[in-house]
Amino acid sequence: MRQKVFIAGGLGAWCLAWLLVSLLLAPLAAPAAQPPEFRVLRPGLELAFLSAAASVRAGSDRVAVLRVDPRRLHLRVLAAPRGREGHNAGEWLRRSGALAVINAGQYMPDGTYIGLLIQDGRVRGHLAGQPEGLFLADPEDTSLPLARVLDLRYSAFDPEHSPYRQAAQSIMLLDRFGQIRVRRSAKVAHRSAVAEDDQGRILFMVTEGGHTLWELASFLKTTGLGLREVMCMDGGQEAQMVVQVGGFHYHQYGGPTGSPEFPLPWPAPALPAVLAVFAP
């Protein structure tokens, strides 16, 4: 009996020693991502720059993030009349008096928007089964969120009875469950995105270098921005964002897909539709 107790005790001590060594040698858990520092441009409008060194394939690793509080500022869709090509982001901003402009979703060569587009209550286009992301703003019922990104995979939406006067459909990039909603691809381009965070704010994002969509989505999961739903708006030369607040100015125009590493003065193509931020 004493021999059995001695053996059990030895095994127990050995197991305890092994556990302590394992804990000491185990890698430390990665610290939670710290949210970036935002510069306040005016109440309700903030700008930050992220470093996406782990996902950029070409050019600058900076990602500009403009955070908008829809309780303080208005968000609208701006769209060119049918048959007209529109303007680049800077010209849209100048003509409209907006504080910021980012390209809306994708469109056909003739300027026809792919998916649903609603401008000031006027329906342009139609709700498509794909893509599954929908930006919404300016509700007639003020008890609703003032702006949001809706994931059509999990939420129904009837455009014939829309309570929102602004809408733009595009591709889901990252959802609230952390699932990446695009396929892996080797296609590298400048990218733009629109997201909603866990406090109901809307974020406009544009990359200054080239990324694949999958790798950009993977990076956005680590930013500490509290992202809920993220939509990819477009890539290449159409990935444009301009901000003008007082004496502060920022602009980013994408280059041709496959050439994001060359800082050449590429012409910024006209955009048939954009999302814009306005002072109240």
RORO-909440 format. One record per residue: x, y, z of N, C-alpha, C in turn; residue number from 1. Coordinates in Angstrom, 2 decimals, m for minus. Layout:
BEGIN
nx ny nz cax cay caz cx cy cz n
X Y Z X Y Z X Y Z NUM .
...
//
This chain:
BEGIN
nx ny nz cax cay caz cx cy cz n
0.83 m1.20 0.00 0.00 0.00 0.00 0.86 1.25 0.00 1 .
1.91 1.22 0.86 2.79 2.39 0.91 3.48 2.59 m0.43 2 .
3.81 1.48 m1.13 4.47 1.60 m2.41 3.54 2.25 m3.44 3 .
2.25 1.88 m3.41 1.28 2.49 m4.32 1.14 3.97 m4.05 4 .
1.09 4.37 m2.78 0.99 5.80 m2.45 2.21 6.52 m2.95 5 .
3.37 5.94 m2.82 4.62 6.57 m3.24 4.63 6.78 m4.75 6 .
4.18 5.77 m5.50 4.17 5.89 m6.96 3.18 6.95 m7.40 7 .
1.97 6.96 m6.82 0.96 7.96 m7.19 1.46 9.36 m6.90 8 .
2.10 9.51 m5.74 2.61 10.84 m5.40 3.67 11.28 m6.38 9 .
4.55 10.34 m6.82 5.59 10.69 m7.78 5.00 11.12 m9.11 10 .
3.97 10.38 m9.54 3.33 10.75 m10.80 2.65 12.10 m10.71 11 .
2.03 12.35 m9.54 1.36 13.64 m9.35 2.35 14.78 m9.39 12 .
3.50 14.61 m8.74 4.51 15.67 m8.75 5.07 15.89 m10.15 13 .
5.28 14.77 m10.88 5.79 14.89 m12.26 4.80 15.63 m13.14 14 .
3.49 15.33 m13.01 2.47 15.99 m13.81 2.40 17.47 m13.49 15 .
2.51 17.80 m12.21 2.48 19.20 m11.82 3.67 19.95 m12.39 16 .
4.86 19.32 m12.32 6.05 19.97 m12.88 5.91 20.16 m14.39 17 .
5.35 19.15 m15.09 5.17 19.25 m16.55 4.20 20.38 m16.90 18 .
3.13 20.51 m16.09 2.14 21.56 m16.34 2.77 22.95 m16.18 19 .
3.59 23.12 m15.13 4.22 24.42 m14.90 5.17 24.78 m16.03 20 .
5.97 23.79 m16.47 6.89 24.04 m17.58 6.13 24.39 m18.85 21 .
5.02 23.68 m19.10 4.23 23.93 m20.31 3.67 25.34 m20.30 22 .
3.20 25.79 m19.13 2.65 27.14 m19.03 3.72 28.19 m19.26 23 .
4.92 27.92 m18.75 6.01 28.89 m18.91 6.47 28.98 m20.35 24 .
6.45 27.84 m21.06 6.94 27.81 m22.43 5.86 28.16 m23.45 25 .
4.59 28.15 m23.04 3.51 28.42 m23.99 3.59 29.86 m24.47 26 .
3.30 30.13 m25.75 3.32 31.50 m26.25 2.23 32.33 m25.59 27 .
2.55 33.58 m25.34 1.57 34.47 m24.73 0.46 34.76 m25.72 28 .
m0.76 34.93 m25.21 m1.88 35.28 m26.09 m1.65 36.64 m26.68 29 .
m2.03 36.79 m27.95 m1.86 38.07 m28.62 m2.74 39.12 m27.96 30 .
m2.20 40.30 m27.67 m3.00 41.34 m27.04 m4.12 41.79 m27.96 31 .
m5.22 42.24 m27.36 m6.33 42.74 m28.16 m5.89 43.95 m28.94 32 .
m6.39 44.05 m30.19 m6.01 45.16 m31.04 m6.48 46.47 m30.42 33 .
m5.60 47.45 m30.42 m5.93 48.76 m29.90 m6.52 49.60 m31.03 34 .
m7.66 50.25 m30.79 m8.24 51.08 m31.85 m7.30 52.22 m32.20 35 .
m7.27 52.63 m33.45 m6.36 53.70 m33.86 m6.79 55.05 m33.29 36 .
m5.87 55.98 m33.28 m6.19 57.33 m32.83 m6.80 58.11 m33.99 37 .
m7.96 58.69 m33.75 m8.66 59.46 m34.77 m8.44 60.96 m34.56 38 .
m8.30 61.65 m35.66 m8.24 63.10 m35.64 m9.65 63.63 m35.86 39 .
m10.12 64.50 m34.97 m11.45 65.08 m35.10 m11.39 66.24 m36.09 40 .
m12.09 66.08 m37.21 m12.14 67.13 m38.23 m13.23 68.15 m37.92 41 .
m14.31 67.66 m37.35 m15.41 68.47 m36.83 m16.28 67.50 m36.03 42 .
m17.17 67.99 m35.18 m17.99 67.05 m34.40 m18.72 66.06 m35.30 43 .
m18.50 64.79 m35.02 m19.14 63.73 m35.78 m18.36 63.24 m36.97 44 .
m17.17 63.81 m37.22 m16.37 63.40 m38.37 m14.92 63.27 m37.94 45 .
m14.37 62.05 m38.05 m13.02 61.76 m37.59 m12.26 60.98 m38.65 46 .
m10.95 61.18 m38.67 m10.10 60.51 m39.67 m8.93 59.84 m38.98 47 .
m8.62 58.62 m39.43 m7.44 57.90 m38.94 m6.79 57.18 m40.10 48 .
m5.52 56.85 m39.91 m4.78 56.09 m40.91 m4.27 54.80 m40.26 49 .
m4.55 53.68 m40.88 m4.10 52.39 m40.41 m2.93 51.92 m41.25 50 .
m2.08 51.08 m40.65 m1.00 50.46 m41.39 m1.38 49.01 m41.67 51 .
m1.54 48.70 m42.95 m1.91 47.34 m43.36 m0.71 46.63 m43.97 52 .
0.43 46.72 m43.30 1.66 46.15 m43.84 1.56 44.65 m44.07 53 .
0.72 43.97 m43.27 0.62 42.51 m43.38 m0.19 42.08 m44.59 54 .
m0.99 42.97 m45.16 m1.86 42.55 m46.27 m1.61 43.28 m47.57 55 .
m0.88 44.41 m47.53 m0.66 45.15 m48.78 0.25 44.34 m49.71 56 .
m0.07 44.35 m50.98 0.74 43.64 m51.98 1.61 44.60 m52.78 57 .
1.20 45.85 m52.89 1.94 46.82 m53.69 1.60 48.24 m53.24 58 .
2.61 49.11 m53.28 2.37 50.50 m52.94 2.29 50.74 m51.44 59 .
1.70 51.87 m51.07 1.60 52.28 m49.66 0.73 51.32 m48.87 60 .
1.11 51.09 m47.60 0.31 50.22 m46.74 m0.77 50.98 m45.98 61 .
m0.90 52.29 m46.21 m1.88 53.08 m45.45 m3.31 52.81 m45.92 62 .
m4.19 52.79 m44.93 m5.63 52.72 m45.19 m6.26 53.90 m44.46 63 .
m6.93 54.77 m45.20 m7.60 55.92 m44.61 m8.99 55.50 m44.16 64 .
m9.35 55.89 m42.92 m10.65 55.54 m42.35 m11.33 56.83 m41.90 65 .
m12.46 57.14 m42.51 m13.25 58.30 m42.13 m14.47 57.80 m41.36 66 .
m14.59 58.20 m40.11 m15.69 57.72 m39.25 m16.74 58.82 m39.10 67 .
m17.97 58.47 m39.42 m19.07 59.43 m39.49 m20.14 59.06 m38.46 68 .
m20.54 60.03 m37.66 m21.64 59.84 m36.71 m22.91 60.36 m37.37 69 .
m23.84 59.46 m37.77 m25.04 59.93 m38.47 m26.00 60.72 m37.60 70 .
m25.75 60.78 m36.28 m26.58 61.62 m35.42 m26.18 63.09 m35.54 71 .
m25.01 63.34 m36.08 m24.51 64.71 m36.21 m24.41 65.19 m37.66 72 .
m24.29 64.24 m38.59 m24.08 64.59 m39.99 m25.05 63.79 m40.87 73 .
m25.29 64.27 m42.07 m26.19 63.61 m42.99 m25.39 62.79 m44.02 74 .
m25.93 61.64 m44.38 m25.35 60.80 m45.43 m26.35 60.68 m46.56 75 .
m25.86 60.88 m47.79 m26.74 60.85 m48.95 m26.08 60.11 m50.11 76 .
m26.91 59.64 m51.01 m26.46 59.11 m52.30 m26.54 60.25 m53.31 77 .
m25.48 60.42 m54.09 m25.48 61.35 m55.22 m25.31 60.53 m56.48 78 .
m26.16 60.75 m57.47 m26.11 59.97 m58.71 m26.33 60.88 m59.90 79 .
m25.62 60.59 m60.96 m25.76 61.36 m62.19 m27.08 61.01 m62.88 80 .
m27.67 61.96 m63.60 m28.88 61.64 m64.38 m28.58 60.53 m65.38 81 .
m29.60 59.81 m65.74 m29.43 58.70 m66.68 m28.80 59.23 m67.98 82 .
m27.84 58.48 m68.48 m27.19 58.87 m69.72 m25.99 59.77 m69.53 83 .
m25.71 60.20 m68.29 m24.54 61.03 m68.01 m23.55 60.24 m67.17 84 .
m22.27 60.51 m67.38 m21.25 59.69 m66.74 m20.95 60.08 m65.30 85 .
m21.35 61.25 m64.87 m21.06 61.68 m63.51 m19.75 62.43 m63.40 86 .
m19.10 62.35 m62.25 m17.88 63.11 m61.98 m16.95 62.25 m61.14 87 .
m15.68 62.63 m61.07 m14.80 61.95 m60.11 m15.15 62.45 m58.71 88 .
m14.57 61.82 m57.69 m14.97 62.12 m56.31 m14.73 63.58 m55.95 89 .
m13.61 64.14 m56.38 m13.32 65.54 m56.07 m14.32 66.49 m56.68 90 .
m14.74 66.21 m57.91 m15.72 67.08 m58.57 m17.10 66.92 m57.95 91 .
m17.46 65.69 m57.57 m18.72 65.50 m56.85 m18.73 66.33 m55.56 92 .
m17.61 66.31 m54.84 m17.53 67.07 m53.59 m17.66 68.56 m53.86 93 .
m16.95 69.05 m54.86 m16.99 70.48 m55.16 m18.38 70.94 m55.59 94 .
m19.03 70.17 m56.43 m20.34 70.56 m56.96 m21.44 70.47 m55.90 95 .
m21.32 69.51 m54.99 m22.39 69.28 m54.02 m22.23 70.04 m52.72 96 .
m20.99 70.48 m52.42 m20.73 71.11 m51.13 m20.61 70.11 m49.99 97 .
m20.37 68.85 m50.32 m20.23 67.82 m49.29 m18.93 67.98 m48.53 98 .
m18.87 67.38 m47.34 m17.64 67.33 m46.55 m16.75 66.18 m47.00 99 .
m17.37 65.11 m47.47 m16.61 63.92 m47.89 m17.41 63.14 m48.91 100 .
m16.70 62.45 m49.79 m17.33 61.65 m50.84 m16.52 60.37 m51.01 101 .
m17.21 59.26 m51.19 m16.57 58.01 m51.54 m17.38 57.35 m52.65 102 .
m16.71 56.60 m53.52 m17.43 55.95 m54.61 m18.45 54.96 m54.06 103 .
m19.58 54.87 m54.75 m20.58 53.87 m54.39 m20.16 52.53 m54.98 104 .
m21.11 51.64 m55.23 m20.77 50.28 m55.64 m20.36 50.17 m57.09 105 .
m20.64 49.04 m57.69 m20.16 48.75 m59.03 m21.23 49.07 m60.07 106 .
m20.78 49.25 m61.31 m21.71 49.62 m62.37 m21.22 49.06 m63.70 107 .
m22.12 49.03 m64.66 m21.82 48.51 m66.00 m21.07 49.57 m66.80 108 .
m20.46 49.18 m67.93 m19.73 50.16 m68.76 m20.58 51.35 m69.19 109 .
m21.90 51.16 m69.33 m22.76 52.28 m69.73 m23.21 53.13 m68.54 110 .
m22.69 52.84 m67.34 m23.03 53.62 m66.15 m24.20 53.09 m65.36 111 .
m24.82 52.01 m65.81 m25.95 51.42 m65.08 m25.46 50.81 m63.78 112 .
m26.06 51.21 m62.68 m25.65 50.72 m61.36 m26.05 49.26 m61.21 113 .
m25.16 48.45 m60.62 m25.45 47.03 m60.39 m26.10 46.89 m59.02 114 .
m27.40 46.61 m59.02 m28.13 46.49 m57.77 m29.01 47.69 m57.51 115 .
m29.47 47.78 m56.27 m30.40 48.84 m55.88 m29.66 50.13 m55.56 116 .
m30.20 51.23 m56.06 m29.70 52.56 m55.73 m30.92 53.44 m55.49 117 .
m30.97 54.09 m54.34 m32.06 55.03 m54.03 m31.43 56.37 m53.69 118 .
m31.84 57.40 m54.40 m31.34 58.75 m54.19 m32.50 59.65 m53.80 119 .
m32.47 60.15 m52.57 m33.52 61.06 m52.08 m34.92 60.49 m52.33 120 .
m35.08 59.20 m52.10 m36.38 58.55 m52.25 m36.69 58.07 m53.64 121 .
m35.87 58.42 m54.63 m36.10 57.97 m56.00 m35.32 56.68 m56.25 122 .
m36.03 55.63 m56.65 m35.41 54.32 m56.85 m34.72 54.29 m58.20 123 .
m33.44 53.93 m58.16 m32.65 53.74 m59.37 m32.13 52.31 m59.34 124 .
m32.39 51.55 m60.35 m31.96 50.16 m60.34 m32.94 49.30 m59.56 125 .
m32.54 48.06 m59.28 m33.42 47.13 m58.59 m32.60 46.29 m57.62 126 .
m33.27 45.77 m56.61 m32.60 44.93 m55.62 m32.24 43.61 m56.25 127 .
m30.96 43.28 m56.27 m30.47 42.04 m56.86 m30.24 40.99 m55.78 128 .
m30.34 39.71 m56.18 m30.06 38.64 m55.23 m28.61 38.65 m54.79 129 .
m27.74 39.03 m55.67 m26.33 39.27 m55.38 m26.02 40.65 m55.95 130 .
m25.26 41.48 m55.31 m24.54 41.29 m54.04 m25.45 41.40 m52.82 131 .
m24.87 41.10 m51.62 m25.69 40.96 m50.42 m25.53 42.10 m49.42 132 .
m24.80 43.16 m49.74 m24.65 44.29 m48.84 m25.52 45.45 m49.27 133 .
m26.06 46.20 m48.31 m26.92 47.33 m48.63 m26.68 48.46 m47.64 134 .
m26.16 49.58 m48.14 m26.02 50.79 m47.33 m27.36 51.52 m47.32 135 .
m27.79 51.96 m46.13 m29.06 52.67 m45.98 m28.85 53.91 m45.13 136 .
m29.58 54.97 m45.46 m29.49 56.21 m44.67 m30.76 57.02 m44.87 137 .
m30.95 58.01 m43.99 m32.03 58.99 m44.11 m33.41 58.35 m44.01 138 .
m33.73 57.75 m42.86 m35.05 57.10 m42.72 m36.17 58.12 m42.55 139 .
m37.33 57.79 m43.09 m38.51 58.63 m42.85 m39.01 58.45 m41.42 140 .
m38.82 57.28 m40.86 m39.16 56.99 m39.47 m37.89 57.20 m38.63 141 .
m37.88 58.26 m37.86 m36.66 58.61 m37.12 m36.39 57.69 m35.93 142 .
m37.29 56.73 m35.66 m36.99 55.75 m34.62 m36.04 54.67 m35.13 143 .
m35.84 54.62 m36.45 m34.92 53.67 m37.04 m33.50 54.20 m36.97 144 .
m32.48 53.32 m37.10 m31.10 53.82 m37.18 m30.97 54.82 m38.32 145 .
m30.25 55.89 m38.09 m30.15 56.96 m39.08 m29.32 56.53 m40.29 146 .
m28.45 55.58 m40.13 m27.69 54.99 m41.24 m27.25 53.61 m40.80 147 .
m27.11 52.70 m41.75 m26.71 51.35 m41.40 m26.20 50.61 m42.62 148 .
m25.55 49.49 m42.37 m25.18 48.56 m43.43 m25.94 47.28 m43.16 149 .
m26.78 46.90 m44.11 m27.65 45.75 m43.95 m27.07 44.56 m44.70 150 .
m27.06 43.41 m44.04 m26.59 42.16 m44.65 m27.81 41.40 m45.12 151 .
m28.01 41.36 m46.44 m29.21 40.75 m47.00 m29.25 39.24 m46.84 152 .
m28.16 38.62 m46.44 m28.19 37.18 m46.16 m29.00 36.91 m44.90 153 .
m29.00 37.85 m43.97 m29.65 37.64 m42.68 m30.82 38.59 m42.43 154 .
m31.00 39.61 m43.27 m32.07 40.59 m43.05 m32.85 40.79 m44.34 155 .
m34.16 40.76 m44.24 m35.01 40.99 m45.41 m35.16 42.49 m45.65 156 .
m35.35 42.85 m46.92 m35.54 44.26 m47.27 m36.46 44.34 m48.48 157 .
m37.49 45.19 m48.38 m38.45 45.37 m49.46 m38.27 46.77 m50.05 158 .
m37.67 46.89 m51.23 m37.43 48.22 m51.79 m38.71 48.96 m52.14 159 .
m39.82 48.22 m52.32 m41.08 48.89 m52.64 m41.66 49.61 m51.43 160 .
m41.24 49.24 m50.25 m41.72 49.88 m49.02 m40.53 50.27 m48.14 161 .
m39.53 50.85 m48.77 m38.33 51.19 m48.03 m38.57 52.38 m47.11 162 .
m38.21 52.25 m45.83 m38.31 53.41 m44.95 m37.13 54.36 m45.09 163 .
m36.16 54.00 m45.93 m34.95 54.81 m46.11 m34.97 55.51 m47.46 164 .
m34.54 56.75 m47.46 m34.53 57.56 m48.68 m33.21 57.47 m49.45 165 .
m32.21 56.82 m48.86 m30.92 56.63 m49.52 m30.53 55.17 m49.40 166 .
m30.06 54.58 m50.51 m29.63 53.19 m50.47 m28.63 52.94 m51.59 167 .
m27.67 52.05 m51.33 m26.70 51.65 m52.35 m26.28 50.21 m52.06 168 .
m26.52 49.33 m53.01 m26.21 47.92 m52.86 m24.80 47.62 m53.35 169 .
m24.12 46.72 m52.66 m22.79 46.30 m53.10 m22.43 44.98 m52.43 170 .
m21.16 44.60 m52.56 m20.70 43.28 m52.12 m20.39 43.28 m50.62 171 .
m20.85 42.25 m49.92 m20.44 42.07 m48.53 m18.99 41.59 m48.50 172 .
m18.20 42.23 m47.65 m16.79 41.86 m47.51 m16.55 41.09 m46.22 173 .
m17.14 41.56 m45.13 m16.93 40.97 m43.80 m18.22 41.14 m43.02 174 .
m18.70 40.07 m42.36 m19.95 40.20 m41.64 m19.75 40.20 m40.13 175 .
m20.86 40.34 m39.42 m20.80 40.50 m37.96 m20.27 39.27 m37.24 176 .
m20.26 38.14 m37.93 m19.75 36.90 m37.34 m18.27 36.69 m37.63 177 .
m17.66 37.66 m38.26 m16.25 37.55 m38.62 m16.00 36.71 m39.85 178 .
m17.04 36.41 m40.60 m16.89 35.60 m41.81 m16.50 36.50 m42.99 179 .
m15.49 36.09 m43.72 m15.09 36.80 m44.94 m16.02 36.34 m46.05 180 .
m16.63 37.30 m46.74 m17.70 36.98 m47.69 m17.27 37.11 m49.15 181 .
m15.99 37.04 m49.39 m15.48 37.03 m50.76 m14.57 35.82 m50.92 182 .
m14.34 35.43 m52.15 m13.47 34.31 m52.42 m12.01 34.75 m52.48 183 .
m11.14 33.81 m52.24 m9.71 34.09 m52.40 m9.41 34.36 m53.88 184 .
m8.58 35.35 m54.12 m8.22 35.71 m55.49 m6.86 36.38 m55.47 185 .
m6.14 36.27 m56.57 m4.84 36.91 m56.68 m4.95 38.33 m57.23 186 .
m6.15 38.81 m57.46 m6.35 40.13 m58.07 m5.99 41.22 m57.05 187 .
m5.03 42.06 m57.42 m4.55 43.13 m56.54 m5.02 44.47 m57.09 188 .
m5.59 45.30 m56.22 m6.09 46.60 m56.66 m6.26 47.51 m55.46 189 .
m6.34 48.82 m55.73 m6.81 49.74 m54.70 m8.25 49.36 m54.35 190 .
m8.63 49.57 m53.10 m9.95 49.15 m52.65 m10.63 50.26 m51.86 191 .
m11.95 50.27 m51.90 m12.73 51.15 m51.02 m13.81 50.31 m50.37 192 .
m14.24 50.74 m49.17 m15.22 49.98 m48.41 m16.03 50.93 m47.55 193 .
m17.23 50.47 m47.21 m18.12 51.20 m46.30 m18.57 50.22 m45.23 194 .
m18.53 50.64 m43.98 m18.82 49.73 m42.87 m19.68 50.42 m41.82 195 .
m20.29 49.60 m40.99 m20.98 50.06 m39.78 m20.26 49.48 m38.58 196 .
m20.06 50.29 m37.54 m19.40 49.76 m36.35 m20.42 49.45 m35.26 197 .
m19.92 48.97 m34.12 m20.81 48.53 m33.05 m21.46 49.67 m32.29 198 .
m21.16 50.92 m32.65 m21.83 52.07 m32.07 m22.74 52.77 m33.08 199 .
m22.97 52.13 m34.23 m23.86 52.69 m35.22 m23.25 53.77 m36.08 200 .
m21.94 53.91 m36.03 m21.28 54.89 m36.89 m20.95 54.25 m38.23 201 .
m20.84 55.09 m39.26 m20.52 54.64 m40.60 m19.07 55.00 m40.90 202 .
m18.34 54.06 m41.47 m16.93 54.27 m41.78 m16.71 54.15 m43.28 203 .
m16.10 55.18 m43.85 m15.62 55.14 m45.23 m14.15 54.77 m45.18 204 .
m13.74 53.80 m45.99 m12.35 53.35 m45.97 m11.82 53.24 m47.39 205 .
m10.56 53.65 m47.58 m9.92 53.53 m48.88 m8.46 53.17 m48.67 206 .
m7.95 52.26 m49.50 m6.55 51.86 m49.39 m5.70 52.74 m50.30 207 .
m4.47 53.00 m49.88 m3.54 53.76 m50.71 m2.61 52.86 m51.51 208 .
m2.73 51.55 m51.28 m1.95 50.57 m52.03 m2.84 49.45 m52.51 209 .
m2.21 48.42 m53.08 m2.96 47.32 m53.67 m3.15 46.16 m52.71 210 .
m4.37 45.64 m52.65 m4.71 44.51 m51.78 m5.59 43.53 m52.56 211 .
m5.54 42.26 m52.19 m6.59 41.35 m52.60 m7.75 41.56 m51.63 212 .
m8.95 41.25 m52.07 m10.11 41.45 m51.21 m10.05 40.56 m49.97 213 .
m9.64 39.31 m50.16 m9.58 38.38 m49.02 m8.60 38.88 m47.97 214 .
m7.43 39.31 m48.40 m6.41 39.75 m47.44 m6.80 41.06 m46.78 215 .
m7.49 41.94 m47.50 m7.98 43.17 m46.88 m9.01 42.85 m45.81 216 .
m9.92 41.94 m46.09 m10.92 41.54 m45.10 m10.25 40.94 m43.87 217 .
m9.24 40.10 m44.07 m8.52 39.51 m42.94 m7.87 40.59 m42.09 218 .
m7.31 41.60 m42.74 m6.70 42.70 m41.99 m7.75 43.48 m41.20 219 .
m8.89 43.76 m41.79 m9.91 44.56 m41.12 m10.43 43.89 m39.86 220 .
m10.35 42.56 m39.80 m10.78 41.84 m38.61 m9.90 42.16 m37.40 221 .
m8.69 42.67 m37.63 m7.72 42.87 m36.55 m7.58 44.33 m36.12 222 .
m8.39 45.22 m36.65 m8.12 46.65 m36.48 m8.60 47.24 m35.16 223 .
m9.47 46.54 m34.43 m10.00 47.11 m33.20 m11.02 48.20 m33.44 224 .
m11.58 48.28 m34.64 m12.55 49.32 m34.98 m13.99 48.94 m34.59 225 .
m14.19 47.74 m34.10 m15.54 47.32 m33.73 m16.47 47.19 m34.92 226 .
m15.95 46.68 m36.03 m16.73 46.60 m37.25 m17.81 45.51 m37.13 227 .
m19.01 45.83 m37.61 m20.10 44.84 m37.66 m20.25 44.29 m39.07 228 .
m20.66 45.11 m39.99 m20.77 44.72 m41.39 m19.89 45.62 m42.24 229 .
m19.21 45.01 m43.20 m18.32 45.77 m44.09 m18.68 45.42 m45.53 230 .
m18.90 46.44 m46.34 m19.18 46.28 m47.76 m17.97 46.72 m48.57 231 .
m17.66 45.98 m49.62 m16.65 46.41 m50.59 m17.38 47.20 m51.67 232 .
m16.92 48.43 m51.93 m17.62 49.26 m52.90 m17.09 49.07 m54.32 233 .
m15.79 49.17 m54.53 m15.21 48.92 m55.85 m13.70 48.93 m55.71 234 .
m13.01 48.63 m56.81 m11.56 48.60 m56.79 m10.98 49.26 m58.01 235 .
m9.65 49.40 m58.01 m8.96 50.02 m59.13 m9.15 51.52 m59.16 236 .
m9.30 52.10 m60.35 m9.42 53.54 m60.49 m10.71 54.10 m59.89 237 .
m11.70 53.24 m59.73 m12.98 53.71 m59.16 m12.93 53.83 m57.64 238 .
m11.87 53.32 m56.99 m11.74 53.42 m55.53 m11.26 54.83 m55.19 239 .
m12.19 55.71 m54.87 m11.88 57.12 m54.67 m12.52 57.64 m53.38 240 .
m11.78 58.47 m52.66 m12.34 59.15 m51.49 m11.70 60.53 m51.37 241 .
m12.53 61.54 m51.12 m12.06 62.91 m50.95 m12.73 63.48 m49.72 242 .
m11.94 64.20 m48.90 m12.44 64.85 m47.68 m11.99 66.30 m47.71 243 .
m12.90 67.23 m47.44 m12.57 68.66 m47.37 m13.34 69.27 m46.21 244 .
m12.62 69.59 m45.13 m13.23 70.18 m43.95 m12.39 71.38 m43.54 245 .
m12.91 72.58 m43.74 m12.12 73.77 m43.44 m10.85 73.76 m44.27 246 .
m9.72 73.92 m43.60 m8.44 73.92 m44.30 m7.85 72.54 m44.49 247 .
m8.55 71.51 m44.01 m8.02 70.15 m44.15 m8.52 69.53 m45.45 248 .
m7.60 68.88 m46.17 m7.97 68.22 m47.41 m7.25 66.88 m47.51 249 .
m7.99 65.86 m47.91 m7.40 64.55 m48.18 m8.07 63.99 m49.43 250 .
m7.27 63.39 m50.30 m7.85 62.71 m51.45 m7.04 61.46 m51.77 251 .
m7.74 60.45 m52.24 m7.12 59.23 m52.70 m7.88 58.73 m53.93 252 .
m7.14 58.64 m55.04 m7.70 58.11 m56.27 m6.93 56.84 m56.62 253 .
m7.64 55.75 m56.87 m7.00 54.50 m57.19 m6.39 54.51 m58.58 254 .
m5.43 53.61 m58.79 m4.83 53.43 m60.09 m5.45 52.24 m60.79 255 .
m5.07 52.00 m62.03 m5.60 50.85 m62.76 m5.30 49.55 m62.02 256 .
m6.24 48.63 m62.07 m6.04 47.33 m61.43 m4.78 46.67 m61.98 257 .
m3.94 46.18 m61.07 m2.69 45.56 m61.47 m1.52 46.52 m61.50 258 .
m1.77 47.82 m61.29 m0.68 48.81 m61.30 m0.72 49.73 m60.09 259 .
m1.05 49.22 m58.88 m1.17 50.12 m57.73 0.16 50.55 m57.14 260 .
1.28 49.96 m57.60 2.57 50.31 m57.00 3.19 51.54 m57.66 261 .
2.66 52.00 m58.77 3.25 53.11 m59.49 2.54 54.41 m59.13 262 .
3.18 55.33 m58.44 2.53 56.58 m58.05 2.46 57.57 m59.20 263 .
1.83 57.15 m60.28 1.72 58.00 m61.46 0.43 58.82 m61.39 264 .
0.37 59.93 m62.07 m0.85 60.75 m62.04 m1.93 60.18 m62.95 265 .
m2.47 59.03 m62.56 m3.52 58.41 m63.36 m4.75 59.32 m63.38 266 .
m5.43 59.43 m64.51 m6.67 60.22 m64.53 m7.74 59.53 m63.70 267 .
m8.48 60.32 m62.93 m9.54 59.76 m62.10 m10.82 59.68 m62.92 268 .
m11.34 58.48 m63.16 m12.53 58.36 m63.99 m13.77 58.91 m63.29 269 .
m14.76 59.25 m64.09 m16.04 59.71 m63.54 m16.77 58.56 m62.86 270 .
m17.51 58.89 m61.82 m18.29 57.92 m61.06 m19.77 58.23 m61.24 271 .
m20.58 57.28 m61.68 m22.01 57.55 m61.83 m22.72 57.80 m60.51 272 .
m22.18 57.24 m59.40 m22.83 57.39 m58.09 m21.78 57.38 m56.99 273 .
m22.06 58.16 m55.94 m21.16 58.24 m54.79 m22.00 58.32 m53.53 274 .
m21.36 58.08 m52.40 m21.94 58.35 m51.09 m21.27 59.60 m50.54 275 .
m22.06 60.48 m49.93 m21.53 61.78 m49.51 m21.96 62.10 m48.09 276 .
m21.12 62.88 m47.39 m21.38 63.32 m46.04 m21.61 64.83 m46.07 277 .
m22.69 65.28 m45.43 m23.03 66.70 m45.43 m23.21 67.21 m43.99 278 .
m22.88 68.48 m43.81 m23.17 69.14 m42.54 m24.68 69.28 m42.39 279 .
m25.19 69.30 m41.16 m26.65 69.41 m40.96 m27.16 70.79 m41.41 280 .
//
